[in-house]
Amino acid sequence: MSFNDFWYEIVSYSETISFWELSGLIFGVLCVVFLIKESILTWPFGIAYVITAFVVFWEAKLYGDFLLHIFFLAMNVYGWYYWVHGTKKSESNLTITKMSKNGSLSSLGLSIFGVLVFAQVLINIPNWFEEMEPAALPYWDSTTSILSVTAMWLTARKKIDNWYYWLFVNILATGIYFYKELYFFSLLYFLYIGMALMGYVAWKKTMLHSKETI
């Protein structure tokens, strides 16, 4: 496909984009913007994004992403609570921390195991529910889903390591959604690549500043 053909496809698609996909794009960007700024507003916007994503992923038969966002809904509520109530009495805001080496290896190992197991779940969904069509791209869908679970948990706990996982997920998701012709979600995750890098840099500066002021 030439660049002109690609651009024509994007313009044509933008004229027929659904309300849910456009809303997901807007809420998704705002959610990450506020996350980079360490603002509590990241959580209500995250909840709004999840609600719109439910509709988009169900229609695209990306069942892994659909199930993932049920978890995201719960984690947005948990993250909102933890950022407010998880601070020490001596601190006004929850401190950014880094995982230990053992913790990092454990998270990675559990994530890889989760990817393999969840892929089999997605593959077998039509065997369990005859009215459902086969899952699209089960292994890729499983990878982004499980790594997002890990990233979301680390985000809720305010671990800087979350940005490593989000960066990898965003790169994969950009390609997956483009392949599935969800162009605006592909654009959203393409923007997320840059925002993940920005988030890591911003959080790193905050960590270093916190150490200097101790």
C-alpha positions in Angstrom: 0.0 0.0 0.0 1.4 3.4 -1.0 1.4 6.4 1.4 -1.4 8.0 -0.6 -3.5 4.9 -0.4 -2.8 4.6 3.3 -3.7 8.3 3.9 -6.9 7.8 1.9 -7.8 4.9 4.1 -7.2 6.9 7.3 -9.3 9.9 6.0 -12.1 7.6 4.9 -12.1 5.8 8.2 -12.1 9.0 10.2 -15.4 9.9 8.5 -17.1 6.8 9.7 -15.4 6.3 13.1 -17.8 5.2 15.8 -18.7 7.3 18.8 -17.1 4.7 21.1 -13.8 4.5 19.3 -13.5 8.3 19.2 -14.4 8.6 22.8 -11.8 5.9 23.7 -9.1 7.9 21.8 -9.9 11.1 23.8 -10.2 9.5 27.2 -7.2 7.2 26.6 -4.9 10.2 25.8 -6.1 12.2 28.7 -5.7 9.2 31.1 -2.0 8.9 30.2 -1.4 12.7 30.2 -2.6 12.8 33.8 -0.6 9.7 34.7 2.6 11.3 33.5 1.8 14.3 35.7 1.1 12.0 38.6 -2.4 13.5 38.8 -5.2 11.6 40.5 -7.4 12.5 37.5 -5.7 9.7 35.6 -8.1 7.2 37.3 -11.5 8.7 36.5 -10.4 9.2 32.9 -9.1 5.7 32.9 -12.5 4.4 34.0 -14.2 6.4 31.2 -11.7 4.9 28.7 -12.4 1.3 29.9 -16.1 1.7 29.4 -15.7 2.8 25.8 -13.1 0.1 25.1 -15.6 -2.6 26.2 -17.8 -1.8 23.2 -14.9 -1.5 20.7 -13.1 -4.7 21.6 -16.3 -6.8 21.7 -17.2 -5.7 18.2 -13.7 -6.4 17.0 -13.7 -10.0 18.6 -10.6 -9.1 20.6 -11.9 -11.1 23.5 -8.6 -11.0 25.4 -8.6 -7.2 25.3 -12.3 -7.2 26.4 -11.5 -9.4 29.4 -8.4 -7.4 30.1 -10.5 -4.2 30.4 -12.7 -5.8 33.1 -9.5 -6.1 35.1 -8.6 -2.6 34.1 -11.9 -1.3 35.5 -11.2 -2.9 38.9 -7.5 -1.7 38.8 -8.6 1.9 38.1 -10.8 1.8 41.1 -8.0 0.2 43.2 -5.4 2.6 41.9 -7.6 5.6 42.7 -8.0 4.3 46.2 -4.3 3.4 46.7 -3.0 6.7 45.4 -5.2 8.5 47.9 -4.9 6.2 50.9 -1.6 4.4 50.4 0.6 7.3 51.4 2.5 7.4 54.6 1.4 9.9 57.2 4.6 11.8 56.7 4.1 12.2 53.0 1.5 14.3 51.1 1.7 12.1 47.9 2.5 8.5 47.2 6.2 8.1 46.5 7.4 6.6 43.2 9.6 3.5 43.8 11.5 0.9 41.8 11.0 -2.9 42.0 13.8 -5.0 43.4 15.8 -7.3 41.1 13.9 -10.4 42.5 10.6 -8.6 42.1 11.4 -7.7 38.5 12.3 -11.3 37.6 9.3 -12.6 39.3 7.0 -10.2 37.5 8.5 -11.1 34.2 8.4 -14.8 34.8 4.8 -14.7 35.9 3.9 -12.5 32.9 5.4 -15.0 30.4 3.6 -17.9 32.1 0.4 -15.9 32.0 0.8 -15.2 28.3 1.0 -18.9 27.4 -1.9 -19.9 29.6 -4.2 -17.1 28.5 -3.5 -17.7 24.8 -4.9 -21.2 25.3 -8.0 -19.8 27.0 -8.6 -17.5 24.0 -8.1 -20.3 21.5 -10.6 -22.5 23.3 -13.3 -19.9 23.8 -15.3 -21.1 20.7 -15.3 -24.6 22.2 -16.8 -23.4 25.4 -19.3 -20.9 23.9 -20.5 -22.0 20.5 -22.2 -18.7 19.7 -18.8 -16.9 19.8 -16.5 -16.7 16.8 -12.8 -17.7 17.0 -10.6 -15.1 18.8 -8.5 -12.9 16.5 -4.7 -13.2 16.9 -4.8 -15.2 20.2 -1.1 -15.2 21.0 -0.6 -11.5 20.2 -3.8 -10.7 22.0 -2.7 -12.7 25.0 0.7 -11.0 25.1 -0.7 -7.4 25.2 -3.4 -8.5 27.6 -1.1 -10.1 30.2 1.7 -7.6 30.0 -0.9 -4.9 30.4 -2.1 -6.6 33.6 1.4 -6.5 34.9 1.8 -2.9 33.8 -1.5 -1.8 35.4 -0.6 -3.4 38.7 2.7 -1.6 38.8 1.0 1.6 37.8 -1.5 1.3 40.7 1.5 0.6 43.1 3.3 3.6 41.6 6.3 1.6 40.5 8.4 3.3 37.8 8.9 -0.2 36.2 5.3 0.1 34.8 6.6 2.3 31.9 8.9 -0.6 30.6 5.8 -2.8 30.2 3.6 -0.1 28.8 6.2 0.7 26.1 6.4 -2.9 24.9 2.6 -3.3 25.0 2.1 0.0 23.1 4.4 -1.1 20.3 2.7 -4.4 19.9 -0.8 -2.9 20.2 -0.1 -0.3 17.5 0.5 -3.1 15.0 -2.4 -5.3 16.2 -5.0 -2.6 16.0 -3.8 -1.4 12.6 -4.0 -5.0 11.3 -7.6 -5.2 12.7 -8.4 -1.9 11.0 -9.0 -0.1 14.3 -7.0 2.8 13.0 -7.8 5.3 15.7 -7.0 2.8 18.4 -3.8 2.1 16.5 -3.1 5.8 16.5 -3.9 6.0 20.2 -1.3 3.3 21.0 1.2 4.9 18.7 0.9 8.1 20.7 1.2 6.0 23.8 4.7 4.9 22.7 6.0 8.5 22.9 4.0 9.1 26.1 5.5 6.1 27.8 8.9 7.4 27.1 7.9 10.8 28.4 6.3 9.2 31.5 9.4 7.3 32.3 11.6 10.4 32.1 9.2 12.5 34.2 8.9 9.8 36.9 12.7 9.3 36.9 13.2 13.0 37.5 10.7 12.9 40.4 12.5 9.9 41.9 15.9 11.6 41.7 14.5 14.8 43.2 12.9 12.9 46.0 16.3 11.3 46.9 18.0 14.6 46.8 15.5 16.1 49.3 15.7 13.2 51.7 
